[in-house]
Amino acid sequence: MTTLSISITAKQEAFIAAYIKAGNANNKVEVVHKALDHFAEDEAVNAVLQAESELGEGKVLYGDLRELAKKIK
């Protein structure tokens, strides 16, 4: 596992603290892990929605659905 040091805004720090206080995560690392997982899921969903949109426009789709499924997991 890699350690990453980043700067965050006061607003982001307050959100993290409130998220932990509400019992949604045990610590800051867990909050960031959850956020990145949600971001990856959103990106995968957006890719599917974009593909559906292009299909509706008659565009040909290229890609590997197995790779997309890996991003959703």
Phi and psi restraints in degrees (range 20) as a CNS / XPLOR table:
assign (resid 1 and name C) (resid 2 and name N)
       (resid 2 and name CA) (resid 2 and name C) 1.0 -101.1 20.0 2
assign (resid 2 and name N) (resid 2 and name CA)
       (resid 2 and name C) (resid 3 and name N) 1.0 144.3 20.0 2
assign (resid 2 and name C) (resid 3 and name N)
       (resid 3 and name CA) (resid 3 and name C) 1.0 -98.1 20.0 2
assign (resid 3 and name N) (resid 3 and name CA)
       (resid 3 and name C) (resid 4 and name N) 1.0 136.2 20.0 2
assign (resid 3 and name C) (resid 4 and name N)
       (resid 4 and name CA) (resid 4 and name C) 1.0 -127.7 20.0 2
assign (resid 4 and name N) (resid 4 and name CA)
       (resid 4 and name C) (resid 5 and name N) 1.0 128.2 20.0 2
assign (resid 4 and name C) (resid 5 and name N)
       (resid 5 and name CA) (resid 5 and name C) 1.0 -107.1 20.0 2
assign (resid 5 and name N) (resid 5 and name CA)
       (resid 5 and name C) (resid 6 and name N) 1.0 122.0 20.0 2
assign (resid 5 and name C) (resid 6 and name N)
       (resid 6 and name CA) (resid 6 and name C) 1.0 -132.3 20.0 2
assign (resid 6 and name N) (resid 6 and name CA)
       (resid 6 and name C) (resid 7 and name N) 1.0 159.8 20.0 2
assign (resid 6 and name C) (resid 7 and name N)
       (resid 7 and name CA) (resid 7 and name C) 1.0 -96.4 20.0 2
assign (resid 7 and name N) (resid 7 and name CA)
       (resid 7 and name C) (resid 8 and name N) 1.0 141.2 20.0 2
assign (resid 7 and name C) (resid 8 and name N)
       (resid 8 and name CA) (resid 8 and name C) 1.0 -130.1 20.0 2
assign (resid 8 and name N) (resid 8 and name CA)
       (resid 8 and name C) (resid 9 and name N) 1.0 160.5 20.0 2
assign (resid 8 and name C) (resid 9 and name N)
       (resid 9 and name CA) (resid 9 and name C) 1.0 -79.9 20.0 2
assign (resid 9 and name N) (resid 9 and name CA)
       (resid 9 and name C) (resid 10 and name N) 1.0 165.8 20.0 2
assign (resid 9 and name C) (resid 10 and name N)
       (resid 10 and name CA) (resid 10 and name C) 1.0 -62.1 20.0 2
assign (resid 10 and name N) (resid 10 and name CA)
       (resid 10 and name C) (resid 11 and name N) 1.0 -36.7 20.0 2
assign (resid 10 and name C) (resid 11 and name N)
       (resid 11 and name CA) (resid 11 and name C) 1.0 -64.1 20.0 2
assign (resid 11 and name N) (resid 11 and name CA)
       (resid 11 and name C) (resid 12 and name N) 1.0 -42.9 20.0 2
assign (resid 11 and name C) (resid 12 and name N)
       (resid 12 and name CA) (resid 12 and name C) 1.0 -65.6 20.0 2
assign (resid 12 and name N) (resid 12 and name CA)
       (resid 12 and name C) (resid 13 and name N) 1.0 -40.1 20.0 2
assign (resid 12 and name C) (resid 13 and name N)
       (resid 13 and name CA) (resid 13 and name C) 1.0 -63.2 20.0 2
assign (resid 13 and name N) (resid 13 and name CA)
       (resid 13 and name C) (resid 14 and name N) 1.0 -41.5 20.0 2
assign (resid 13 and name C) (resid 14 and name N)
       (resid 14 and name CA) (resid 14 and name C) 1.0 -64.7 20.0 2
assign (resid 14 and name N) (resid 14 and name CA)
       (resid 14 and name C) (resid 15 and name N) 1.0 -39.8 20.0 2
assign (resid 14 and name C) (resid 15 and name N)
       (resid 15 and name CA) (resid 15 and name C) 1.0 -61.3 20.0 2
assign (resid 15 and name N) (resid 15 and name CA)
       (resid 15 and name C) (resid 16 and name N) 1.0 -46.6 20.0 2
assign (resid 15 and name C) (resid 16 and name N)
       (resid 16 and name CA) (resid 16 and name C) 1.0 -59.4 20.0 2
assign (resid 16 and name N) (resid 16 and name CA)
       (resid 16 and name C) (resid 17 and name N) 1.0 -45.6 20.0 2
assign (resid 16 and name C) (resid 17 and name N)
       (resid 17 and name CA) (resid 17 and name C) 1.0 -61.5 20.0 2
assign (resid 17 and name N) (resid 17 and name CA)
       (resid 17 and name C) (resid 18 and name N) 1.0 -43.6 20.0 2
assign (resid 17 and name C) (resid 18 and name N)
       (resid 18 and name CA) (resid 18 and name C) 1.0 -66.6 20.0 2
assign (resid 18 and name N) (resid 18 and name CA)
       (resid 18 and name C) (resid 19 and name N) 1.0 -38.0 20.0 2
assign (resid 18 and name C) (resid 19 and name N)
       (resid 19 and name CA) (resid 19 and name C) 1.0 -63.3 20.0 2
assign (resid 19 and name N) (resid 19 and name CA)
       (resid 19 and name C) (resid 20 and name N) 1.0 -43.3 20.0 2
assign (resid 19 and name C) (resid 20 and name N)
       (resid 20 and name CA) (resid 20 and name C) 1.0 -67.7 20.0 2
assign (resid 20 and name N) (resid 20 and name CA)
       (resid 20 and name C) (resid 21 and name N) 1.0 -45.1 20.0 2
assign (resid 20 and name C) (resid 21 and name N)
       (resid 21 and name CA) (resid 21 and name C) 1.0 -59.5 20.0 2
assign (resid 21 and name N) (resid 21 and name CA)
       (resid 21 and name C) (resid 22 and name N) 1.0 -34.5 20.0 2
assign (resid 21 and name C) (resid 22 and name N)
       (resid 22 and name CA) (resid 22 and name C) 1.0 -75.0 20.0 2
assign (resid 22 and name N) (resid 22 and name CA)
       (resid 22 and name C) (resid 23 and name N) 1.0 -5.4 20.0 2
assign (resid 22 and name C) (resid 23 and name N)
       (resid 23 and name CA) (resid 23 and name C) 1.0 85.2 20.0 2
assign (resid 23 and name N) (resid 23 and name CA)
       (resid 23 and name C) (resid 24 and name N) 1.0 14.8 20.0 2
assign (resid 23 and name C) (resid 24 and name N)
       (resid 24 and name CA) (resid 24 and name C) 1.0 -82.8 20.0 2
assign (resid 24 and name N) (resid 24 and name CA)
       (resid 24 and name C) (resid 25 and name N) 1.0 -14.7 20.0 2
assign (resid 24 and name C) (resid 25 and name N)
       (resid 25 and name CA) (resid 25 and name C) 1.0 -156.1 20.0 2
assign (resid 25 and name N) (resid 25 and name CA)
       (resid 25 and name C) (resid 26 and name N) 1.0 159.4 20.0 2
assign (resid 25 and name C) (resid 26 and name N)
       (resid 26 and name CA) (resid 26 and name C) 1.0 -89.4 20.0 2
assign (resid 26 and name N) (resid 26 and name CA)
       (resid 26 and name C) (resid 27 and name N) 1.0 -24.9 20.0 2
assign (resid 26 and name C) (resid 27 and name N)
       (resid 27 and name CA) (resid 27 and name C) 1.0 -161.1 20.0 2
assign (resid 27 and name N) (resid 27 and name CA)
       (resid 27 and name C) (resid 28 and name N) 1.0 177.2 20.0 2
assign (resid 27 and name C) (resid 28 and name N)
       (resid 28 and name CA) (resid 28 and name C) 1.0 -63.7 20.0 2
assign (resid 28 and name N) (resid 28 and name CA)
       (resid 28 and name C) (resid 29 and name N) 1.0 -38.7 20.0 2
assign (resid 28 and name C) (resid 29 and name N)
       (resid 29 and name CA) (resid 29 and name C) 1.0 -61.6 20.0 2
assign (resid 29 and name N) (resid 29 and name CA)
       (resid 29 and name C) (resid 30 and name N) 1.0 -42.9 20.0 2
assign (resid 29 and name C) (resid 30 and name N)
       (resid 30 and name CA) (resid 30 and name C) 1.0 -63.4 20.0 2
assign (resid 30 and name N) (resid 30 and name CA)
       (resid 30 and name C) (resid 31 and name N) 1.0 -37.7 20.0 2
assign (resid 30 and name C) (resid 31 and name N)
       (resid 31 and name CA) (resid 31 and name C) 1.0 -62.4 20.0 2
assign (resid 31 and name N) (resid 31 and name CA)
       (resid 31 and name C) (resid 32 and name N) 1.0 -46.1 20.0 2
assign (resid 31 and name C) (resid 32 and name N)
       (resid 32 and name CA) (resid 32 and name C) 1.0 -65.7 20.0 2
assign (resid 32 and name N) (resid 32 and name CA)
       (resid 32 and name C) (resid 33 and name N) 1.0 -41.7 20.0 2
assign (resid 32 and name C) (resid 33 and name N)
       (resid 33 and name CA) (resid 33 and name C) 1.0 -59.9 20.0 2
assign (resid 33 and name N) (resid 33 and name CA)
       (resid 33 and name C) (resid 34 and name N) 1.0 -45.6 20.0 2
assign (resid 33 and name C) (resid 34 and name N)
       (resid 34 and name CA) (resid 34 and name C) 1.0 -61.8 20.0 2
assign (resid 34 and name N) (resid 34 and name CA)
       (resid 34 and name C) (resid 35 and name N) 1.0 -42.6 20.0 2
assign (resid 34 and name C) (resid 35 and name N)
       (resid 35 and name CA) (resid 35 and name C) 1.0 -61.7 20.0 2
assign (resid 35 and name N) (resid 35 and name CA)
       (resid 35 and name C) (resid 36 and name N) 1.0 -43.7 20.0 2
assign (resid 35 and name C) (resid 36 and name N)
       (resid 36 and name CA) (resid 36 and name C) 1.0 -67.4 20.0 2
assign (resid 36 and name N) (resid 36 and name CA)
       (resid 36 and name C) (resid 37 and name N) 1.0 -38.4 20.0 2
assign (resid 36 and name C) (resid 37 and name N)
       (resid 37 and name CA) (resid 37 and name C) 1.0 -62.4 20.0 2
assign (resid 37 and name N) (resid 37 and name CA)
       (resid 37 and name C) (resid 38 and name N) 1.0 -44.0 20.0 2
assign (resid 37 and name C) (resid 38 and name N)
       (resid 38 and name CA) (resid 38 and name C) 1.0 -64.5 20.0 2
assign (resid 38 and name N) (resid 38 and name CA)
       (resid 38 and name C) (resid 39 and name N) 1.0 -39.7 20.0 2
assign (resid 38 and name C) (resid 39 and name N)
       (resid 39 and name CA) (resid 39 and name C) 1.0 -61.7 20.0 2
assign (resid 39 and name N) (resid 39 and name CA)
       (resid 39 and name C) (resid 40 and name N) 1.0 -44.9 20.0 2
assign (resid 39 and name C) (resid 40 and name N)
       (resid 40 and name CA) (resid 40 and name C) 1.0 -62.5 20.0 2
assign (resid 40 and name N) (resid 40 and name CA)
       (resid 40 and name C) (resid 41 and name N) 1.0 -41.6 20.0 2
assign (resid 40 and name C) (resid 41 and name N)
       (resid 41 and name CA) (resid 41 and name C) 1.0 -63.5 20.0 2
assign (resid 41 and name N) (resid 41 and name CA)
       (resid 41 and name C) (resid 42 and name N) 1.0 -43.7 20.0 2
assign (resid 41 and name C) (resid 42 and name N)
       (resid 42 and name CA) (resid 42 and name C) 1.0 -60.7 20.0 2
assign (resid 42 and name N) (resid 42 and name CA)
       (resid 42 and name C) (resid 43 and name N) 1.0 -42.0 20.0 2
assign (resid 42 and name C) (resid 43 and name N)
       (resid 43 and name CA) (resid 43 and name C) 1.0 -63.1 20.0 2
assign (resid 43 and name N) (resid 43 and name CA)
       (resid 43 and name C) (resid 44 and name N) 1.0 -40.5 20.0 2
assign (resid 43 and name C) (resid 44 and name N)
       (resid 44 and name CA) (resid 44 and name C) 1.0 -65.7 20.0 2
assign (resid 44 and name N) (resid 44 and name CA)
       (resid 44 and name C) (resid 45 and name N) 1.0 -43.3 20.0 2
assign (resid 44 and name C) (resid 45 and name N)
       (resid 45 and name CA) (resid 45 and name C) 1.0 -63.2 20.0 2
assign (resid 45 and name N) (resid 45 and name CA)
       (resid 45 and name C) (resid 46 and name N) 1.0 -43.3 20.0 2
assign (resid 45 and name C) (resid 46 and name N)
       (resid 46 and name CA) (resid 46 and name C) 1.0 -61.9 20.0 2
assign (resid 46 and name N) (resid 46 and name CA)
       (resid 46 and name C) (resid 47 and name N) 1.0 -35.7 20.0 2
assign (resid 46 and name C) (resid 47 and name N)
       (resid 47 and name CA) (resid 47 and name C) 1.0 -64.7 20.0 2
assign (resid 47 and name N) (resid 47 and name CA)
       (resid 47 and name C) (resid 48 and name N) 1.0 -41.1 20.0 2
assign (resid 47 and name C) (resid 48 and name N)
       (resid 48 and name CA) (resid 48 and name C) 1.0 -65.8 20.0 2
assign (resid 48 and name N) (resid 48 and name CA)
       (resid 48 and name C) (resid 49 and name N) 1.0 -45.0 20.0 2
assign (resid 48 and name C) (resid 49 and name N)
       (resid 49 and name CA) (resid 49 and name C) 1.0 -61.9 20.0 2
assign (resid 49 and name N) (resid 49 and name CA)
       (resid 49 and name C) (resid 50 and name N) 1.0 -40.0 20.0 2
assign (resid 49 and name C) (resid 50 and name N)
       (resid 50 and name CA) (resid 50 and name C) 1.0 -64.4 20.0 2
assign (resid 50 and name N) (resid 50 and name CA)
       (resid 50 and name C) (resid 51 and name N) 1.0 -42.0 20.0 2
assign (resid 50 and name C) (resid 51 and name N)
       (resid 51 and name CA) (resid 51 and name C) 1.0 -63.1 20.0 2
assign (resid 51 and name N) (resid 51 and name CA)
       (resid 51 and name C) (resid 52 and name N) 1.0 -41.8 20.0 2
assign (resid 51 and name C) (resid 52 and name N)
       (resid 52 and name CA) (resid 52 and name C) 1.0 -62.4 20.0 2
assign (resid 52 and name N) (resid 52 and name CA)
       (resid 52 and name C) (resid 53 and name N) 1.0 -40.9 20.0 2
assign (resid 52 and name C) (resid 53 and name N)
       (resid 53 and name CA) (resid 53 and name C) 1.0 -62.6 20.0 2
assign (resid 53 and name N) (resid 53 and name CA)
       (resid 53 and name C) (resid 54 and name N) 1.0 -44.4 20.0 2
assign (resid 53 and name C) (resid 54 and name N)
       (resid 54 and name CA) (resid 54 and name C) 1.0 -66.4 20.0 2
assign (resid 54 and name N) (resid 54 and name CA)
       (resid 54 and name C) (resid 55 and name N) 1.0 -36.1 20.0 2
assign (resid 54 and name C) (resid 55 and name N)
       (resid 55 and name CA) (resid 55 and name C) 1.0 -62.7 20.0 2
assign (resid 55 and name N) (resid 55 and name CA)
       (resid 55 and name C) (resid 56 and name N) 1.0 -42.6 20.0 2
assign (resid 55 and name C) (resid 56 and name N)
       (resid 56 and name CA) (resid 56 and name C) 1.0 -63.2 20.0 2
assign (resid 56 and name N) (resid 56 and name CA)
       (resid 56 and name C) (resid 57 and name N) 1.0 -26.7 20.0 2
assign (resid 56 and name C) (resid 57 and name N)
       (resid 57 and name CA) (resid 57 and name C) 1.0 -87.3 20.0 2
assign (resid 57 and name N) (resid 57 and name CA)
       (resid 57 and name C) (resid 58 and name N) 1.0 0.9 20.0 2
assign (resid 57 and name C) (resid 58 and name N)
       (resid 58 and name CA) (resid 58 and name C) 1.0 83.1 20.0 2
assign (resid 58 and name N) (resid 58 and name CA)
       (resid 58 and name C) (resid 59 and name N) 1.0 11.5 20.0 2
assign (resid 58 and name C) (resid 59 and name N)
       (resid 59 and name CA) (resid 59 and name C) 1.0 -79.8 20.0 2
assign (resid 59 and name N) (resid 59 and name CA)
       (resid 59 and name C) (resid 60 and name N) 1.0 148.5 20.0 2
assign (resid 59 and name C) (resid 60 and name N)
       (resid 60 and name CA) (resid 60 and name C) 1.0 -82.0 20.0 2
assign (resid 60 and name N) (resid 60 and name CA)
       (resid 60 and name C) (resid 61 and name N) 1.0 138.0 20.0 2
assign (resid 60 and name C) (resid 61 and name N)
       (resid 61 and name CA) (resid 61 and name C) 1.0 -104.0 20.0 2
assign (resid 61 and name N) (resid 61 and name CA)
       (resid 61 and name C) (resid 62 and name N) 1.0 137.4 20.0 2
assign (resid 61 and name C) (resid 62 and name N)
       (resid 62 and name CA) (resid 62 and name C) 1.0 -125.4 20.0 2
assign (resid 62 and name N) (resid 62 and name CA)
       (resid 62 and name C) (resid 63 and name N) 1.0 142.2 20.0 2
assign (resid 62 and name C) (resid 63 and name N)
       (resid 63 and name CA) (resid 63 and name C) 1.0 154.7 20.0 2
assign (resid 63 and name N) (resid 63 and name CA)
       (resid 63 and name C) (resid 64 and name N) 1.0 176.1 20.0 2
assign (resid 63 and name C) (resid 64 and name N)
       (resid 64 and name CA) (resid 64 and name C) 1.0 -115.7 20.0 2
assign (resid 64 and name N) (resid 64 and name CA)
       (resid 64 and name C) (resid 65 and name N) 1.0 109.9 20.0 2
assign (resid 64 and name C) (resid 65 and name N)
       (resid 65 and name CA) (resid 65 and name C) 1.0 -63.6 20.0 2
assign (resid 65 and name N) (resid 65 and name CA)
       (resid 65 and name C) (resid 66 and name N) 1.0 -27.4 20.0 2
assign (resid 65 and name C) (resid 66 and name N)
       (resid 66 and name CA) (resid 66 and name C) 1.0 -64.7 20.0 2
assign (resid 66 and name N) (resid 66 and name CA)
       (resid 66 and name C) (resid 67 and name N) 1.0 -39.5 20.0 2
assign (resid 66 and name C) (resid 67 and name N)
       (resid 67 and name CA) (resid 67 and name C) 1.0 -66.2 20.0 2
assign (resid 67 and name N) (resid 67 and name CA)
       (resid 67 and name C) (resid 68 and name N) 1.0 -40.4 20.0 2
assign (resid 67 and name C) (resid 68 and name N)
       (resid 68 and name CA) (resid 68 and name C) 1.0 -64.0 20.0 2
assign (resid 68 and name N) (resid 68 and name CA)
       (resid 68 and name C) (resid 69 and name N) 1.0 -41.7 20.0 2
assign (resid 68 and name C) (resid 69 and name N)
       (resid 69 and name CA) (resid 69 and name C) 1.0 -62.5 20.0 2
assign (resid 69 and name N) (resid 69 and name CA)
       (resid 69 and name C) (resid 70 and name N) 1.0 -34.4 20.0 2
assign (resid 69 and name C) (resid 70 and name N)
       (resid 70 and name CA) (resid 70 and name C) 1.0 -62.1 20.0 2
assign (resid 70 and name N) (resid 70 and name CA)
       (resid 70 and name C) (resid 71 and name N) 1.0 -36.5 20.0 2
assign (resid 70 and name C) (resid 71 and name N)
       (resid 71 and name CA) (resid 71 and name C) 1.0 -69.6 20.0 2
assign (resid 71 and name N) (resid 71 and name CA)
       (resid 71 and name C) (resid 72 and name N) 1.0 -29.0 20.0 2
assign (resid 71 and name C) (resid 72 and name N)
       (resid 72 and name CA) (resid 72 and name C) 1.0 -76.7 20.0 2
assign (resid 72 and name N) (resid 72 and name CA)
       (resid 72 and name C) (resid 73 and name N) 1.0 -31.3 20.0 2
